[in-house]
Amino acid sequence: MENLRLIVTPSPHVRDKDTTPNIMFAVLISLIPVAAASLYFFGFNALRLILLGGAAAVATEAIFQKVRGRQITISDGSALVTGVLLALSVPPTLPSWMIIVGSVVAIAIGKQVFGGLGHNIFNPALVGRAFLVASFAQPMTTWTGPFDTVTRATPLVVGAARSSLPDLFFGSVPGSLGETSVLAILLGGIYLFYKGIIDYRITLGVLGSAAVMSFLTGANPVFELFSGSLLFAAVFMATDMVTSPYTPKGRWIFGIGVGFLIMLIRTWGSLPEGVTYAILIMNAVTPLINRWTRPRIYGQGVHKS
């Protein structure tokens, strides 16, 4: 008994082997099939945008942390993931300087002004994309087909009747770099689920509510899920650990809300795609969802008779 010592330390008391670099490295591995598909279909443009987007994001984070007198943490990989995700969500012909500006905004406005990783309210990559769409509407809505530079309409614009589901599944359609190949996205998603990086509740909530909304509005649910950025966002964007709810029930609510808003914008909005704004809106209400769905404290609400 004399050797027994009581060690008092601050929380957390339950620790996990996962670290931020490990998680970000796993996300980058999961993006390899998507990046490979974009390189196959769009060639040099895909390589150019991915490299510039990632490099600009990492450089911006290092500069901001240096100016703020904070420890430079670019080695954790979070900035690189943001830059790559942003690059995969833009058209293949976007000018180089625009993807650099988008990455700067994603890190500076979407992340660093809130205090850095873990403090940001909105998904940084989507903040960068929203800025690009608002500032450079024409370049952000100009699409080219795979293997060429001919301007074409995306499947969401031409509709289900003129779109081929096999082409959508394998990726031989116009669109953003990372959204065209359903197969590549599924491969990346399976890896993330296997590693325990993302929660199935958010992804299934997005896809399920979008499918139900499609059915109710008379659209083709399979086409709606396979076209545009919906599947890419359900796997890689909506599941962001920092900007999504931490409770199981809250994740269901979040995912269902994202899917509902996407189809609401697609069906009755002026934009053919509503993924970016749907997720950002749900990011804004995540603190409320966390408050509404947090577990009751043991003994709370119990009154002595």
Backbone as numpy.savetxt, mean C-alpha at the origin, in Angstrom:
# Nx Ny Nz CAx CAy CAz Cx Cy Cz
16.21 -17.87 48.42 15.40 -16.67 48.42 16.25 -15.40 48.42
17.45 -15.50 49.02 18.29 -14.32 49.09 18.78 -13.90 47.70
18.88 -14.86 46.76 19.38 -14.55 45.42 18.27 -14.11 44.46
17.04 -14.16 44.94 15.90 -13.79 44.09 15.84 -12.27 43.97
15.83 -11.79 42.73 15.79 -10.35 42.51 14.57 -10.00 41.66
13.94 -8.91 41.98 12.80 -8.41 41.22 13.31 -7.35 40.25
13.20 -7.64 38.96 13.66 -6.70 37.93 12.46 -5.93 37.40
12.49 -4.62 37.53 11.40 -3.77 37.07 11.86 -3.02 35.83
11.16 -3.23 34.73 11.51 -2.56 33.47 10.25 -1.99 32.83
10.38 -0.98 32.00 9.20 -0.44 31.31 8.71 -1.41 30.24
7.47 -1.24 29.81 6.91 -2.07 28.74 7.62 -1.73 27.42
7.58 -2.64 26.43 6.79 -3.88 26.42 7.50 -5.02 27.12
6.72 -5.89 27.71 7.26 -7.05 28.42 7.24 -8.30 27.54
6.36 -8.31 26.52 6.32 -9.41 25.57 7.05 -8.95 24.31
8.10 -9.64 23.95 8.92 -9.21 22.83 8.84 -10.22 21.69
9.14 -9.74 20.50 9.09 -10.57 19.30 10.43 -10.50 18.59
10.74 -11.55 17.87 12.02 -11.59 17.16 12.02 -10.70 15.91
10.83 -10.33 15.43 10.75 -9.49 14.25 11.29 -8.10 14.55
12.06 -7.56 13.64 12.56 -6.19 13.73 12.12 -5.43 12.50
12.22 -4.12 12.55 11.83 -3.31 11.39 12.62 -3.70 10.15
13.96 -3.83 10.22 14.70 -4.26 9.02 14.24 -5.62 8.49
13.95 -6.57 9.38 13.50 -7.88 8.94 12.16 -7.80 8.21
11.25 -7.00 8.75 9.94 -6.85 8.13 10.06 -6.17 6.77
10.84 -5.10 6.70 10.98 -4.37 5.44 11.70 -5.22 4.39
12.66 -6.01 4.84 13.36 -6.90 3.90 12.38 -7.93 3.34
11.48 -8.43 4.18 10.48 -9.40 3.72 9.53 -8.75 2.71
9.16 -7.50 2.95 8.29 -6.79 2.01 8.99 -6.61 0.66
10.27 -6.26 0.70 11.03 -6.10 -0.54 11.11 -7.42 -1.31
11.30 -8.52 -0.58 11.33 -9.84 -1.24 9.98 -10.13 -1.89
8.89 -9.79 -1.19 7.56 -10.05 -1.73 7.28 -9.22 -2.99
7.97 -8.10 -3.12 7.77 -7.24 -4.29 8.59 -7.69 -5.50
9.46 -8.67 -5.32 10.28 -9.13 -6.44 9.45 -9.65 -7.60
8.43 -10.50 -7.38 7.61 -10.94 -8.52 6.92 -9.78 -9.24
6.43 -8.81 -8.47 5.75 -7.66 -9.07 6.73 -6.82 -9.87
7.91 -6.57 -9.29 8.93 -5.79 -10.00 9.41 -6.53 -11.24
9.57 -7.84 -11.13 10.02 -8.64 -12.27 9.00 -8.59 -13.40
7.72 -8.66 -13.05 6.67 -8.58 -14.07 6.69 -7.21 -14.75
6.89 -6.14 -13.96 6.93 -4.80 -14.55 8.14 -4.65 -15.47
9.27 -5.24 -15.11 10.45 -5.20 -15.97 10.21 -5.97 -17.26
9.52 -7.10 -17.16 9.24 -7.91 -18.34 8.31 -7.18 -19.31
7.27 -6.55 -18.78 6.28 -5.91 -19.65 6.67 -4.50 -20.08
7.39 -3.76 -19.23 7.65 -2.35 -19.53 9.14 -2.01 -19.66
10.01 -2.97 -19.43 11.42 -2.81 -19.73 12.13 -1.74 -18.95
12.91 -0.92 -19.68 13.77 0.07 -19.05 13.00 1.07 -18.21
11.80 1.46 -18.64 11.02 2.43 -17.87 10.74 1.93 -16.45
10.44 0.66 -16.33 10.20 0.10 -15.01 11.45 0.17 -14.14
12.59 -0.22 -14.70 13.86 -0.17 -13.97 14.18 1.26 -13.57
13.99 2.19 -14.49 14.28 3.60 -14.23 13.46 4.14 -13.07
12.17 3.88 -13.07 11.29 4.43 -12.04 11.53 3.78 -10.68
11.74 2.47 -10.67 11.97 1.77 -9.39 13.26 2.26 -8.74
14.34 2.37 -9.54 15.62 2.82 -8.99 15.54 4.26 -8.51
14.95 5.13 -9.31 14.87 6.55 -8.94 13.94 6.75 -7.74
12.81 6.05 -7.73 11.88 6.19 -6.62 12.50 5.74 -5.31
13.16 4.59 -5.33 13.80 4.09 -4.11 14.94 4.98 -3.64
15.80 5.40 -4.58 16.95 6.23 -4.22 16.51 7.59 -3.67
15.51 8.21 -4.30 15.04 9.52 -3.84 14.42 9.43 -2.45
13.69 8.35 -2.18 13.08 8.18 -0.87 14.13 8.01 0.22
15.14 7.18 -0.05 16.20 6.95 0.93 16.98 8.24 1.18
17.32 8.96 0.11 18.07 10.20 0.26 17.28 11.25 1.04
15.98 11.34 0.76 15.15 12.32 1.47 15.08 12.02 2.95
14.93 10.76 3.30 14.88 10.39 4.71 16.20 10.72 5.42
17.31 10.42 4.77 18.62 10.70 5.38 18.81 12.20 5.59
18.42 12.99 4.60 18.58 14.45 4.71 17.72 15.02 5.83
16.46 14.60 5.88 15.55 15.11 6.91 16.03 14.73 8.30
16.47 13.50 8.48 16.94 13.08 9.79 18.22 13.81 10.18
19.06 14.09 9.20 20.29 14.84 9.47 19.96 16.26 9.89
19.05 16.90 9.19 18.68 18.28 9.49 18.02 18.37 10.87
17.22 17.36 11.22 16.52 17.36 12.50 17.42 16.90 13.65
18.65 16.52 13.34 19.55 16.06 14.38 19.20 14.71 14.95
18.49 13.89 14.15 18.09 12.56 14.58 19.04 11.51 14.02
19.00 10.35 14.61 19.79 9.24 14.10 19.30 8.85 12.70
20.22 8.67 11.79 19.86 8.29 10.42 19.58 6.79 10.39
18.36 6.44 10.01 17.91 5.05 10.10 17.53 4.48 8.74
18.17 4.95 7.68 17.80 4.46 6.35 18.11 2.98 6.17
18.95 2.44 7.04 19.29 1.02 6.92 18.13 0.11 7.32
17.07 0.67 7.94 15.95 -0.18 8.32 15.08 -0.57 7.12
15.29 0.09 5.97 14.61 -0.30 4.75 13.24 0.29 4.54
12.70 1.02 5.53 11.34 1.55 5.40 11.22 2.59 4.29
12.22 3.46 4.17 12.19 4.48 3.11 12.29 3.82 1.74
13.13 2.81 1.62 13.28 2.12 0.35 11.97 1.45 -0.06
11.28 0.84 0.90 9.98 0.22 0.60 8.99 1.26 0.11
8.96 2.42 0.75 8.06 3.50 0.33 8.34 3.93 -1.10
9.61 4.14 -1.43 9.97 4.56 -2.78 9.63 3.53 -3.83
9.87 2.26 -3.52 9.56 1.19 -4.49 8.06 1.05 -4.68
7.30 1.10 -3.58 5.85 1.01 -3.69 5.28 2.16 -4.52
5.81 3.36 -4.30 5.35 4.50 -5.09 5.66 4.29 -6.56
6.88 3.84 -6.86 7.26 3.62 -8.26 6.37 2.58 -8.93
5.98 1.56 -8.19 5.13 0.51 -8.75 3.69 0.95 -8.92
3.34 2.13 -8.41 1.96 2.61 -8.51 1.80 3.75 -9.52
2.81 3.97 -10.37 2.73 5.04 -11.37 2.84 4.47 -12.77
2.42 5.23 -13.79 2.52 4.77 -15.17 3.97 4.61 -15.60
4.24 3.72 -16.56 5.63 3.46 -16.97 6.32 4.62 -17.67
5.55 5.56 -18.22 6.16 6.66 -18.95 6.29 7.93 -18.09
6.05 7.85 -16.81 6.17 9.04 -15.97 7.59 9.59 -16.04
7.76 10.89 -16.24 9.10 11.48 -16.31 9.91 11.22 -15.03
11.21 11.13 -15.18 12.09 10.81 -14.05 11.97 11.83 -12.92
11.92 13.12 -13.27 11.90 14.13 -12.23 10.60 14.06 -11.41
9.53 13.58 -12.02 8.26 13.49 -11.30 8.29 12.39 -10.24
8.88 11.24 -10.54 8.94 10.18 -9.54 9.86 10.60 -8.39
10.89 11.41 -8.71 11.76 11.91 -7.64 10.99 12.86 -6.74
10.21 13.77 -7.33 9.39 14.70 -6.54 8.37 13.93 -5.71
7.76 12.92 -6.32 6.78 12.13 -5.59 7.38 11.42 -4.39
8.59 10.88 -4.54 9.25 10.21 -3.43 9.63 11.19 -2.33
10.07 12.38 -2.72 10.41 13.41 -1.73 9.17 13.77 -0.91
8.05 13.96 -1.58 6.80 14.31 -0.88 6.36 13.14 0.00
6.48 11.93 -0.50 6.06 10.75 0.27 6.80 10.67 1.60
8.10 10.89 1.57 8.90 10.80 2.80 8.78 12.06 3.64
8.92 13.22 3.01 8.94 14.47 3.77 7.57 14.80 4.36
6.52 14.75 3.54 5.18 15.13 3.98 4.42 13.94 4.57
4.59 12.78 3.96 3.83 11.63 4.42 4.40 10.95 5.64
5.67 11.21 5.96 6.30 10.47 7.04 7.05 11.36 8.03
8.02 12.11 7.56 8.91 12.83 8.48 8.23 13.95 9.25
7.27 14.65 8.64 6.63 15.75 9.36 5.81 15.24 10.55
5.46 13.95 10.54 4.73 13.37 11.65 5.65 12.83 12.73
6.95 12.82 12.45 7.90 12.33 13.43 8.66 11.09 13.01
8.40 10.61 11.79 9.13 9.44 11.31 8.34 8.16 11.40
9.00 7.05 11.17 8.36 5.74 11.14 7.64 5.44 12.45
6.40 5.00 12.31 5.59 4.67 13.48 4.70 5.79 13.95
4.92 7.00 13.46 4.13 8.15 13.88 3.24 8.69 12.76
3.50 8.30 11.53 2.74 8.82 10.40 1.32 8.28 10.40
0.38 9.15 10.06 -1.03 8.79 10.04 -1.41 8.13 8.71
-0.84 8.64 7.62 -1.21 8.17 6.29 -0.09 7.33 5.67
-0.48 6.43 4.79 0.50 5.63 4.06 1.37 6.56 3.23
2.68 6.62 3.48 3.54 7.60 2.78 3.54 7.43 1.26
3.57 6.19 0.76 3.59 5.98 -0.68 2.33 6.53 -1.32
1.19 6.38 -0.66 -0.07 6.89 -1.21 -0.16 8.41 -1.10
0.49 8.98 -0.09 0.57 10.44 -0.01 1.33 10.96 -1.23
2.45 10.31 -1.57 3.20 10.70 -2.75 2.40 10.53 -4.02
1.67 9.44 -4.13 0.87 9.20 -5.34 -0.28 10.21 -5.45
-0.94 10.50 -4.33 -2.02 11.49 -4.35 -1.51 12.85 -4.79
-0.31 13.21 -4.33 0.30 14.48 -4.74 0.57 14.49 -6.24
1.09 13.39 -6.76 1.39 13.32 -8.20 0.11 13.40 -9.03
-0.95 12.71 -8.59 -2.21 12.75 -9.33 -2.80 14.15 -9.33
-2.73 14.82 -8.18 -3.29 16.17 -8.09 -2.46 17.20 -8.85
-1.14 16.99 -8.90 -0.26 17.99 -9.51 0.01 17.73 -11.00
0.06 16.48 -11.37 0.42 16.12 -12.75 -0.58 15.09 -13.28
-1.82 15.57 -13.46 -2.91 14.65 -13.81 -2.68 13.95 -15.14
-2.22 14.68 -16.16 -2.07 14.06 -17.48 -0.99 12.97 -17.49
0.24 13.25 -17.01 1.24 12.17 -17.00 0.84 10.98 -16.13
0.06 11.24 -15.08 -0.35 10.16 -14.18 -1.53 9.36 -14.71
-2.09 9.80 -15.82 -3.21 9.05 -16.42 -2.94 8.72 -17.88
-1.66 8.70 -18.25 -1.26 8.32 -19.60 -0.65 6.93 -19.54
-1.25 5.97 -20.20 -0.85 4.57 -20.09 -0.34 4.04 -21.42
0.60 3.16 -21.35 1.10 2.49 -22.55 0.97 0.99 -22.38
0.88 0.30 -23.51 0.75 -1.14 -23.46 2.08 -1.83 -23.20
2.03 -3.09 -22.81 3.27 -3.85 -22.60 4.06 -3.99 -23.89
5.37 -3.97 -23.77 6.31 -4.21 -24.86 6.34 -3.08 -25.90
5.61 -1.98 -25.68 5.65 -0.88 -26.65 5.42 0.44 -25.93
5.41 1.52 -26.68 5.17 2.84 -26.10 3.90 3.47 -26.66
3.01 2.64 -27.20 1.75 3.12 -27.77 0.76 3.41 -26.63
0.21 4.61 -26.63 -0.75 4.99 -25.60 -2.04 4.20 -25.75
-2.48 3.60 -24.63 -3.70 2.80 -24.65 -4.52 3.07 -23.40
-5.78 2.70 -23.46 -6.66 2.83 -22.31 -6.50 1.61 -21.41
-6.67 1.81 -20.11 -6.57 0.71 -19.16 -7.86 -0.12 -19.19
-7.81 -1.34 -18.66 -9.02 -2.15 -18.61 -10.19 -1.48 -17.90
-9.91 -0.69 -16.86 -11.00 -0.01 -16.15 -11.72 0.97 -17.05
-11.01 1.53 -18.02 -11.61 2.50 -18.93 -12.40 1.80 -20.03
-11.84 0.75 -20.61 -12.52 0.07 -21.73 -13.63 -0.85 -21.25
-13.57 -1.29 -19.99 -14.63 -2.11 -19.44 -14.38 -3.60 -19.55
-15.23 -4.36 -18.85 -15.06 -5.82 -18.79 -15.30 -6.48 -20.13
-16.23 -5.93 -20.93 -16.58 -6.57 -22.20 -15.41 -6.59 -23.18
-14.52 -5.62 -23.08 -13.40 -5.52 -24.02 -12.07 -5.90 -23.37
-12.14 -6.54 -22.22 -10.92 -6.93 -21.52 -10.85 -8.45 -21.43
-9.63 -8.95 -21.46 -9.40 -10.39 -21.37 -8.94 -10.75 -19.97
-9.66 -11.65 -19.31 -9.28 -12.06 -17.96 -7.91 -12.74 -17.92
-7.56 -13.59 -18.90 -6.20 -14.15 -18.89 -5.11 -13.08 -18.98
-5.35 -12.05 -19.82 -4.37 -10.96 -19.91 -4.26 -10.23 -18.58
-5.40 -10.01 -17.91 -5.37 -9.36 -16.61 -4.62 -10.23 -15.59
-4.82 -11.53 -15.65 -4.20 -12.42 -14.68 -2.68 -12.44 -14.85
-2.21 -12.51 -16.09 -0.77 -12.61 -16.30 -0.10 -11.25 -16.41
-0.84 -10.20 -16.79 -0.27 -8.85 -16.77 -0.07 -8.17 -18.09
-0.57 -8.73 -19.16 -0.35 -8.14 -20.48 -1.41 -7.09 -20.79
-1.47 -6.06 -19.94 -2.44 -4.97 -20.10 -1.78 -3.65 -19.71
-2.31 -2.52 -20.20 -1.79 -1.23 -19.75 -2.14 -0.97 -18.29
-1.31 -0.20 -17.61 -1.58 0.13 -16.22 -0.32 0.59 -15.51
-0.44 0.83 -14.22 0.74 1.17 -13.43 1.67 -0.02 -13.38
2.93 0.22 -13.06 3.94 -0.83 -13.13 3.57 -2.06 -12.31
3.06 -1.86 -11.11 2.84 -2.99 -10.23 1.44 -3.55 -10.20
0.52 -2.96 -10.97 -0.87 -3.37 -10.85 -1.34 -4.32 -11.93
-0.54 -4.56 -12.96 -1.06 -5.27 -14.12 -1.14 -6.78 -13.93
-0.17 -7.39 -13.25 -0.10 -8.85 -13.16 -0.71 -9.36 -11.85
-1.88 -9.96 -11.95 -2.53 -10.56 -10.78 -1.67 -11.70 -10.23
-1.08 -12.48 -11.11 -0.24 -13.60 -10.69 0.92 -13.13 -9.84
1.62 -12.10 -10.27 2.77 -11.59 -9.52 2.36 -11.06 -8.16
1.23 -10.37 -8.11 0.74 -9.82 -6.84 0.38 -10.95 -5.88
-0.27 -11.99 -6.39 -0.64 -13.13 -5.55 0.60 -13.83 -4.99
1.63 -13.98 -5.80 2.86 -14.60 -5.32 3.47 -13.79 -4.18
3.51 -12.48 -4.35 4.03 -11.62 -3.28 3.17 -11.68 -2.04
1.85 -11.70 -2.22 0.94 -11.76 -1.09 1.05 -13.05 -0.32
1.18 -14.17 -1.04 1.33 -15.47 -0.37 2.59 -15.49 0.50
3.65 -14.90 -0.01 4.90 -14.85 0.78 4.71 -14.02 2.04
4.02 -12.88 1.93 3.81 -12.04 3.11 2.92 -12.74 4.14
1.91 -13.46 3.67 1.07 -14.22 4.60 1.88 -15.32 5.28
2.71 -15.98 4.51 3.54 -17.05 5.06 4.49 -16.53 6.13
5.04 -15.34 5.91 5.97 -14.75 6.88 5.24 -14.06 8.04
3.94 -13.96 7.97 3.18 -13.33 9.04 3.31 -11.82 9.06
3.64 -11.23 7.92 3.84 -9.78 7.87 2.52 -9.04 7.75
1.56 -9.59 7.02 0.27 -8.92 6.84 -0.84 -9.79 7.40
-1.94 -9.14 7.76 -3.09 -9.81 8.34 -4.12 -10.07 7.24
-4.60 -11.30 7.18 -5.55 -11.67 6.14 -6.86 -10.89 6.25
-7.17 -10.38 7.44 -8.46 -9.71 7.64 -8.60 -8.48 6.76
-7.54 -7.68 6.68 -7.62 -6.46 5.86 -7.76 -6.81 4.39
-6.92 -7.71 3.89 -6.96 -8.07 2.48 -8.30 -8.69 2.11
-8.78 -9.64 2.91 -10.07 -10.26 2.61 -11.21 -9.27 2.75
-11.09 -8.34 3.70 -12.11 -7.31 3.86 -12.22 -6.43 2.63
-11.06 -6.02 2.10 -11.06 -5.19 0.89 -11.66 -5.95 -0.29
-11.16 -7.16 -0.53 -11.61 -7.93 -1.69 -13.07 -8.36 -1.55
-13.45 -8.77 -0.35 -14.83 -9.23 -0.15 -15.84 -8.12 -0.32
-15.60 -6.97 0.30 -16.57 -5.87 0.18 -16.61 -5.33 -1.25
-15.46 -5.29 -1.93 -15.44 -4.85 -3.32 -16.22 -5.81 -4.21
-16.08 -7.11 -3.96 -16.81 -8.10 -4.74 -18.31 -7.99 -4.52
-18.72 -7.81 -3.27 -20.14 -7.67 -2.96 -20.71 -6.41 -3.60
-19.98 -5.30 -3.49 -20.43 -4.06 -4.12 -20.53 -4.21 -5.63
-19.57 -4.92 -6.24 -19.61 -5.15 -7.68 -20.86 -5.91 -8.07
-21.16 -6.96 -7.31 -22.35 -7.77 -7.59 -23.63 -6.95 -7.45
-23.69 -6.14 -6.40 -24.90 -5.36 -6.16 -25.11 -4.28 -7.21
-24.03 -3.78 -7.78 -24.14 -2.71 -8.79 -24.19 -3.27 -10.21
-24.21 -4.59 -10.36 -24.31 -5.19 -11.68 -23.00 -5.31 -12.42
-21.88 -5.07 -11.75 -20.56 -5.20 -12.40 -20.06 -6.63 -12.27
-18.99 -6.93 -13.00 -18.37 -8.24 -12.95 -17.37 -8.26 -11.80
-17.65 -9.01 -10.73 -16.75 -8.98 -9.56 -15.33 -9.41 -9.87
-15.15 -10.44 -10.71 -13.81 -10.90 -11.04 -13.04 -9.82 -11.79
-13.70 -9.18 -12.74 -13.04 -8.10 -13.48 -12.66 -6.96 -12.56
-13.55 -6.58 -11.65 -13.27 -5.46 -10.75 -12.08 -5.77 -9.84
-11.98 -7.02 -9.38 -10.87 -7.38 -8.50 -9.55 -7.47 -9.26
-9.61 -7.91 -10.52 -8.39 -8.11 -11.30 -7.89 -6.82 -11.95
-8.73 -5.83 -12.12 -8.35 -4.63 -12.86 -7.95 -3.50 -11.92
-7.18 -2.57 -12.45 -6.75 -1.42 -11.66 -5.80 -1.82 -10.54
-5.74 -0.99 -9.53 -4.80 -1.20 -8.42 -5.42 -1.88 -7.23
-6.64 -2.39 -7.36 -7.36 -2.91 -6.21 -6.60 -4.05 -5.53
-6.19 -5.05 -6.28 -5.51 -6.20 -5.67 -4.15 -5.80 -5.12
-3.41 -4.98 -5.86 -2.10 -4.50 -5.39 -2.25 -3.75 -4.08
-3.27 -2.90 -4.00 -3.49 -2.12 -2.79 -3.94 -3.00 -1.63
-4.78 -4.00 -1.91 -5.28 -4.88 -0.86 -4.16 -5.69 -0.22
-3.12 -5.99 -0.99 -2.02 -6.80 -0.49 -0.90 -5.94 0.10
-0.52 -4.87 -0.59 0.70 -4.13 -0.22 0.45 -2.76 0.43
-0.68 -2.13 0.15 -0.90 -0.76 0.63 -1.80 -0.70 1.86
-2.96 -1.32 1.78 -3.91 -1.25 2.89 -3.40 -1.95 4.13
-2.48 -2.90 3.97 -1.98 -3.70 5.08 -0.81 -3.06 5.83
-0.48 -1.83 5.49 0.62 -1.13 6.18 0.39 -1.17 7.69
1.37 -1.67 8.44 1.21 -1.87 9.88 0.98 -0.57 10.64
1.62 0.50 10.19 1.57 1.76 10.93 0.22 2.44 10.78
-0.35 2.40 9.57 -1.54 3.21 9.28 -2.83 2.41 9.25
-2.79 1.15 9.67 -4.00 0.32 9.73 -4.28 -0.04 11.18
-5.50 -0.43 11.52 -5.85 -0.74 12.92 -5.06 -1.92 13.47
-4.94 -1.96 14.79 -4.17 -3.02 15.42 -5.06 -4.10 16.04
-6.37 -3.90 16.08 -7.26 -4.91 16.63 -7.84 -5.77 15.50
-8.11 -7.05 15.76 -8.68 -7.92 14.71 -10.00 -7.39 14.16
-10.91 -6.98 15.04 -12.18 -6.44 14.58 -11.98 -5.16 13.79
-11.05 -4.32 14.25 -10.76 -3.07 13.56 -10.22 -3.30 12.17
-9.43 -4.36 11.99 -8.89 -4.66 10.66 -9.98 -5.08 9.69
-10.96 -5.83 10.19 -12.09 -6.16 9.34 -12.83 -4.89 8.90
-13.10 -4.01 9.86 -13.80 -2.76 9.55 -13.00 -1.93 8.55
-11.70 -1.85 8.77 -10.84 -1.07 7.88 -10.88 -1.63 6.46
-10.67 -2.94 6.33 -10.65 -3.55 5.01 -11.98 -3.41 4.28
-13.07 -3.67 5.00 -14.39 -3.53 4.38 -14.63 -2.09 3.95
-14.21 -1.14 4.78 -14.37 0.27 4.43 -13.59 0.65 3.18
-12.35 0.15 3.08 -11.54 0.44 1.89 -12.20 -0.11 0.63
-12.62 -1.38 0.67 -13.27 -1.97 -0.50 -14.54 -1.26 -0.90
-15.35 -0.87 0.10 -16.58 -0.14 -0.16 -16.30 1.20 -0.83
-15.33 1.94 -0.30 -15.02 3.26 -0.86 -14.44 3.15 -2.27
-13.63 2.13 -2.51 -13.07 1.94 -3.86 -14.20 1.78 -4.87
-15.15 0.90 -4.57 -16.25 0.66 -5.51 -17.19 1.85 -5.59
-17.33 2.58 -4.48 -18.17 3.79 -4.49 -17.60 4.81 -5.47
-16.27 5.01 -5.42 -15.63 5.97 -6.32 -15.64 5.46 -7.75
-15.36 4.18 -7.94 -15.37 3.62 -9.29 -16.74 3.71 -9.95
-17.78 3.47 -9.17 -19.13 3.38 -9.74 -19.77 4.74 -9.95
-19.65 5.62 -8.96 -20.36 6.89 -9.04 -19.43 8.11 -9.04
-18.15 7.92 -8.87 -17.23 9.04 -8.86 -16.79 9.43 -10.26
-16.01 10.49 -10.36 -15.52 10.97 -11.66 -14.20 10.32 -12.04
-13.63 9.52 -11.14 -12.36 8.84 -11.42 -12.61 7.36 -11.68
-11.88 6.78 -12.65 -12.04 5.34 -12.89 -11.46 4.48 -11.77
-10.54 5.06 -11.00 -9.87 4.32 -9.93 -9.96 5.12 -8.63
-10.24 4.43 -7.51 -10.39 5.14 -6.25 -9.57 4.58 -5.12
-8.56 3.77 -5.46 -7.78 3.08 -4.43 -7.04 4.04 -3.53
-6.34 5.00 -4.10 -5.52 5.92 -3.31 -6.35 6.65 -2.26
-7.44 7.25 -2.70 -8.24 8.06 -1.79 -9.01 7.20 -0.80
-9.42 6.00 -1.21 -10.13 5.11 -0.29 -9.25 4.74 0.90
-8.01 4.39 0.63 -7.11 3.99 1.72 -6.74 5.19 2.59
-6.49 6.33 1.98 -6.13 7.52 2.76 -7.29 7.95 3.67
-8.51 7.83 3.17 -9.67 8.17 4.01 -9.75 7.23 5.20
-9.56 5.93 4.95 -9.62 4.97 6.05 -8.42 5.12 6.99
-7.26 5.53 6.47 -6.13 5.85 7.34 -6.52 6.93 8.34
-7.29 7.92 7.87 -7.68 9.04 8.73 -8.58 8.61 9.87
-9.39 7.57 9.66 -10.31 7.14 10.71 -9.76 5.96 11.52
-8.53 5.52 11.20 -7.93 4.41 11.94 -7.85 4.66 13.44
-7.45 5.86 13.91 -7.44 6.09 15.37 -8.81 5.88 16.01
-9.88 6.28 15.32 -11.22 6.07 15.85 -11.57 4.59 15.89
-11.20 3.87 14.82 -11.46 2.43 14.78 -10.73 1.73 15.92
-9.49 2.12 16.16 -8.74 1.53 17.27 -9.43 1.80 18.61
-9.96 3.00 18.77 -10.63 3.35 20.02 -11.92 2.56 20.19
-12.67 2.41 19.09 -13.96 1.72 19.17 -13.81 0.21 19.38
-12.71 -0.34 18.91 -12.59 -1.81 18.92 -11.55 -2.34 19.91
-10.96 -1.48 20.70 -9.96 -1.98 21.65 -10.63 -2.86 22.70
-9.97 -3.91 23.14 -10.58 -4.83 24.12 -10.89 -4.13 25.43
-11.95 -4.60 26.09 -12.31 -4.04 27.38 -11.29 -4.46 28.43
-10.89 -3.52 29.27 -9.96 -3.82 30.35 -10.60 -4.82 31.30
-9.81 -5.80 31.72 -10.34 -6.84 32.59 -10.94 -6.23 33.86
-12.21 -6.53 34.09 -12.88 -6.01 35.26 -13.62 -4.72 35.03
-13.40 -4.08 33.87 -14.04 -2.80 33.60 -15.55 -3.02 33.41
-16.34 -2.20 34.00 -17.78 -2.30 33.85 -18.44 -3.23 34.85
-17.63 -3.86 35.69 -18.17 -4.78 36.70 -18.44 -4.00 37.98
-19.65 -4.08 38.46 -20.01 -3.33 39.67 -20.31 -4.31 40.81
-19.86 -3.94 41.98 -20.15 -4.77 43.16 -21.61 -4.59 43.57
-22.25 -5.66 43.88 -23.65 -5.59 44.31 -23.73 -5.23 45.80
